[in-house]
């Protein structure tokens, strides 16, 4: 069997998975469900998470050696896109991409250096089974972020044969009802990653409501005592694991933003076809046609960049190439998502501003996701820094 056939077979499988995921999302997660869960205690439905596990999606990216299904990002993107199209509030990317992949990458480093990876094995098996929902606690600034400064306010200090974790993290997703945190902390002069169950004494979670009805959290670690065995990675291994998982989460968040763009554009085009003014559909007006075409161009540009990024995650790329592509993709998706949201509201006229109209669900989710993990400006700054490192001086 040649490689071309393998690629074609995989693409066929991804298309079938995409169709299956879309059918599942439409039936199991109608927009009325997303609307009903806005502002609830957790912002999502734990029983729905069990349904995702029954579909095999909670273990989709986790390797078979860690009791998952060992699929790629093309497959994960199909599921992420389908759920985003229905504005499902479950923290799929925060938990199943960002946190899960961070745990997995830390395990890879441990196994390469002769470690057991026992804790990671247990965590990943529980995630794949749908029993564990993790979050990454890494941002220490309320405004802005710098991925190169992951831990200066949260420290992990040896104390009486154990490790004392102290400090506060912000913008943690998921917030309420997550089962534990992968925490970045300063240990000596280096970075370390720690697994902290949410029920650990000294962990204080303050939930903050977001625009789309979900929530984030500020998490304080008030003298939390940990065992050495709860360390997932240290030093260069910790930084490498974090950066890789962060880049992967950027791309999958961009997949969500692309799905939102497509949904908003479809709603807008349907409205332009059916809204009649001066005896004809407003979509027949040339000025509105030009604006609609501009939005379609933005969607197609985003789609092209997202597709390229997914291929890079599933293929071979250097650390800098992957990071630059991830930031480029998130910047494009964030800008296009916000533009689509603004224009869709305007093209809908007064109805676009009413909360009862479903367009608002997509607009509010786009507002949240465009900022999460760093907005377009932040990602362009990161991209500029990364590409300067690899661009020869003239």
PAMARZA-68703 format. One line per 4 residues: number of its first residue (from 1); their letters; for each residue x, y, z of C-alpha. Coordinates in steps of 0.1 Angstrom, whole numbers, plus 2048, in hexadecimal, padded with zeros to 3 digits. Each point is the difference from the previous one (the first is absolute). Layout:
# PAMARZA-68703
NUM = a = X/Y/Z; ...
END
This chain:
# PAMARZA-68703
1 = xxxx = 800/800/800; 810/821/7F5; 800/820/814; 7E8/811/7E9
5 = xxxx = 7E6/7E5/806; 806/803/826; 7FA/825/7FE; 7E1/7FB/7EB
9 = xxxx = 7F3/7E6/818; 806/817/81E; 7EE/81D/7EF; 7E2/7EA/7FA
13 = xxxx = 800/7F5/824; 802/824/80C; 7E3/80A/7E9; 7EB/7E3/80F
17 = xxxx = 80A/80B/823; 7F7/824/7F8; 7DD/7F6/7F3; 7FB/7E9/81E
21 = xxxx = 80B/81C/818; 7E9/819/7F0; 7E2/7EA/802; 808/7F8/824
25 = xxxx = 804/825/809; 7E0/80B/7EF; 7EB/7E5/812; 811/7FF/822
29 = xxxx = 809/825/803; 7E7/817/7F0; 804/825/804; 7E5/7FF/81B
33 = xxxx = 817/7EC/816; 81C/819/7FC; 7E8/81C/809; 7F2/7EE/81E
37 = xxxx = 823/7F9/80F; 80B/825/7FE; 809/80C/822; 7FB/7DF/811
41 = xxxx = 816/7F6/81D; 819/7EE/7EA; 7F7/80E/7DE; 7FF/7DD/7F1
45 = xxxx = 7EF/7DE/805; 815/7E4/80F; 7E7/7E6/7F3; 807/80C/7DD
49 = xxxx = 825/7FB/806; 7F8/7DC/807; 7EF/7FE/7DE; 81F/80E/7F0
53 = xxxx = 814/7E4/811; 7E7/7E6/7F3; 808/80D/7DD; 825/7FB/807
57 = xxxx = 807/824/7FC; 80F/807/822; 81D/7E8/7F7; 803/809/7DC
61 = xxxx = 822/810/802; 80E/7EB/81C; 818/7E4/7F3; 7F5/7DC/803
65 = xxxx = 81D/7FA/818; 7EE/818/818; 7DE/7EF/7FA; 7F4/818/7E5
69 = xxxx = 7F9/7FD/7DB; 81F/810/7F2; 7F0/815/7E5; 80D/820/7F1
73 = xxxx = 7F7/825/800; 7EC/7FC/7E0; 7E9/7E8/812; 7FF/817/81F
77 = xxxx = 7F8/81E/7EB; 7E1/7EE/7F1; 7F2/7FB/823; 80A/823/80D
81 = xxxx = 7F0/810/7E2; 7DF/7ED/803; 7FC/809/824; 809/825/7FB
85 = xxxx = 7E6/802/7E4; 7E6/7F9/81B; 811/817/819; 804/7E2/818
89 = xxxx = 80E/80F/820; 814/7E1/80A; 826/808/805; 80C/7E9/7E4
93 = xxxx = 81E/814/7F6; 80B/80C/823; 7FE/7DC/80E; 805/7E8/7E4
97 = xxxx = 81A/813/7EC; 812/819/817; 800/7ED/821; 800/7DD/7F2
101 = xxxx = 81C/806/7E7; 815/812/81B; 7FD/7E1/816; 809/7EA/7E2
105 = xxxx = 81E/814/7F5; 80D/800/824; 7FD/7DA/800; 814/7FE/7E0
109 = xxxx = 81C/813/810; 800/7EA/81F; 800/7E0/7ED; 81D/80C/7EA
113 = xxxx = 815/807/81F; 7F8/7DF/811; 7E2/80C/815; 7E1/7EB/805
117 = xxxx = 7E6/819/7F6; 7E9/7EF/818; 7EC/81F/80A; 7FB/80B/7DC
121 = xxxx = 7F5/7DD/7F7; 7E5/800/81B; 7F4/823/7F7; 7FF/7FA/7DA
125 = xxxx = 7ED/7DF/805; 7E6/813/816; 7FD/81C/7E6; 7FB/7E7/7E4
129 = xxxx = 7E5/7EE/814; 7EE/822/805; 805/7FE/826; 819/81C/803
133 = xxxx = 7FC/824/7F4; 822/813/804; 809/825/7FC; 820/812/7FB
137 = xxxx = 808/81B/819; 81B/815/7F1; 7F8/825/7FB; 80B/817/81C
141 = xxxx = 7F5/822/7F2; 7DC/80C/7FE; 808/814/7E1; 817/7F3/7E4
145 = xxxx = 817/7E2/800; 823/7F6/7F8; 805/7DB/7F9; 825/804/808
149 = xxxx = 7F7/80B/823; 7EB/7E2/80C; 808/802/825; 80E/81D/814
153 = xxxx = 7E3/805/819; 7F9/7DB/808; 81C/7ED/811; 807/7DC/809
157 = xxxx = 817/7FF/81E; 80E/7E2/813; 7F1/800/823; 805/7E4/81A
161 = xxxx = 805/7E5/7E6; 7E3/80B/7EB; 7F9/81C/7E7; 7ED/81F/809
165 = xxxx = 7ED/811/7E4; 7F7/825/804; 7F2/81A/7EA; 7E2/808/7E9
169 = xxxx = 7F7/7F8/7DC; 7E5/811/7EA; 7EA/7F8/7E2; 800/7DB/808
173 = xxxx = 7E8/7EC/7EA; 7EC/7EB/808; 7FA/80F/822; 7E4/7F1/815
177 = xxxx = 7FC/7DA/7FF; 823/7F9/7F3; 812/7E4/813; 823/80E/802
181 = xxxx = 81A/818/7F3; 820/7FD/7ED; 812/81D/811; 81F/813/7F3
185 = xxxx = 817/80A/81C; 822/80F/806; 817/7E8/811; 823/80E/806
189 = xxxx = 808/812/7E0; 7EC/7E8/7E9; 7DD/7F7/7F7; 7EE/7E2/80E
193 = xxxx = 7DE/7F0/7F9; 7EB/7F2/81C; 7E0/7EC/802; 7E9/80E/81B
197 = xxxx = 7DD/7F0/806; 7E5/81A/804; 7F7/7F2/823; 824/806/80D
201 = xxxx = 801/814/821; 809/824/7F9; 7F2/802/7DC; 7E7/81D/7FD
205 = xxxx = 7EC/804/7E0; 7EF/821/7F8; 7E9/7FC/7E2; 7FD/81D/7E8
209 = xxxx = 7E3/801/7E7; 809/804/7DB; 7ED/811/7E4; 7F3/7E0/7F1
213 = xxxx = 7F1/7F2/821; 81E/7E9/807; 819/809/81B; 825/803/808
217 = xxxx = 811/800/822; 81A/811/815; 810/7E4/814; 814/807/81F
221 = xxxx = 818/7E7/80E; 803/809/825; 81D/7EC/80D; 7F5/7E1/7EE
225 = xxxx = 815/7E2/80A; 80A/7E7/7E5; 814/7E0/7FD; 81E/7FF/7E9
229 = xxxx = 7EE/7E5/7ED; 7E6/81A/7F4; 81B/811/7EB; 7F9/7FA/7DB
233 = xxxx = 81F/811/7F2; 81C/818/808; 817/818/7EE; 804/7FE/7DB
237 = xxxx = 7E9/7E2/7FE; 7E4/814/811; 804/81D/7E8; 801/7EA/7E2
241 = xxxx = 7E1/7ED/80A; 7ED/820/808; 809/812/7E0; 7F6/7E2/7EA
245 = xxxx = 7DE/7FC/812; 7FB/826/7FE; 806/800/7DB; 7E8/7E3/7FB
249 = xxxx = 7E5/811/814; 804/820/7EC; 7F9/7ED/7E0; 7E2/7ED/80E
253 = xxxx = 7F2/821/80D; 804/80D/7DD; 7EC/7E2/7F4; 7E4/80B/817
257 = xxxx = 802/824/7F4; 7FE/7F4/7DC; 7E1/7EC/808; 7F0/81E/810
261 = xxxx = 808/816/7E2; 7F0/7E7/7E8; 7E1/7FE/816; 7FD/826/802
265 = xxxx = 805/804/7DB; 7E6/7E6/7F8; 7E6/811/817; 808/821/7F0
269 = xxxx = 7FD/7F4/7DD; 7DF/7F0/807; 7F3/820/810; 80B/814/7E1
273 = xxxx = 7ED/7E8/7EA; 7DF/802/814; 7FF/823/80E; 7EB/815/7E7
277 = xxxx = 803/826/7FD; 7F2/816/7E5; 7F0/7E1/7F1; 81F/7EB/7FB
281 = xxxx = 818/7EC/816; 81B/816/80F; 81A/7E7/7F3; 7FA/80D/7DE
285 = xxxx = 80E/822/809; 823/803/7F2; 80F/811/81F; 7F5/7E4/816
289 = xxxx = 80D/7E6/7E7; 822/810/801; 801/7FE/826; 7F5/7DC/7FF
293 = xxxx = 81C/7F7/7E7; 819/811/817; 7F5/7EA/81D; 802/7E1/7EA
297 = xxxx = 824/809/7F7; 808/803/825; 7F1/7DE/807; 813/7F0/7E3
301 = xxxx = 821/810/80A; 7FB/7F3/824; 7F7/7DD/7F3; 820/7FF/7EB
305 = xxxx = 816/80A/81D; 7EF/7E8/819; 803/7E3/7E7; 825/807/7FC
309 = xxxx = 805/802/826; 7EE/7DE/805; 816/7F0/7E6; 81F/80E/812
313 = xxxx = 7F5/7F2/821; 7FA/7DE/7F1; 821/801/7ED; 824/809/807
317 = xxxx = 80A/824/809; 81A/811/815; 7F7/810/821; 802/823/7F2
321 = xxxx = 7ED/7F7/7E0; 7E4/7F0/814; 7FE/81E/819; 801/81A/7E4
325 = xxxx = 7E4/7EE/7ED; 7EB/7FC/81F; 802/825/808; 7FA/80A/7DC
329 = xxxx = 7E1/7EA/7FF; 7F2/80D/821; 806/824/7F6; 7EE/7FB/7DF
333 = xxxx = 7E3/7ED/80F; 7FB/819/81D; 7FF/81E/7E9; 7E9/7EF/7E6
337 = xxxx = 7EA/7F3/81C; 7FB/823/80F; 7FA/80F/7DE; 7E7/7E6/7F7
341 = xxxx = 7EE/806/820; 7FE/826/7FC; 7F5/7FE/7DB; 7E7/7E5/807
345 = xxxx = 7EF/814/81B; 7FF/81F/7E9; 7F3/7ED/7E2; 7E4/7F2/815
349 = xxxx = 7F5/823/809; 7EE/804/822; 7F9/7DB/804; 826/7F9/803
353 = xxxx = 800/812/821; 7E4/7EC/811; 80B/7E6/819; 7E4/7E8/7F5
357 = xxxx = 80F/7FD/7DD; 819/7E4/7FD; 81A/814/7EE; 809/80F/822
361 = xxxx = 80C/7DE/80C; 81A/7FF/7E5; 80A/824/804; 805/7FB/826
365 = xxxx = 814/7E0/7FB; 816/812/7E6; 807/81C/819; 80C/7E7/81A
369 = xxxx = 815/7EA/7E9; 811/81C/7ED; 80F/80B/821; 808/7DE/810
373 = xxxx = 824/7F6/7FF; 809/822/7F2; 7EE/817/7E8; 80A/809/7DD
377 = xxxx = 818/81B/80B; 811/7E9/819; 804/7E5/7E6; 80E/818/7E5
381 = xxxx = 81A/80C/81A; 809/7DC/807; 802/7F8/7DB; 817/81E/7FA
385 = xxxx = 817/7F5/81C; 802/7DC/7F3; 806/809/7DC; 81B/819/809
389 = xxxx = 813/7E4/810; 801/7EC/7E0; 803/81D/7E7; 824/806/7F5
393 = xx = 80C/824/804; 803/813/7DF
END
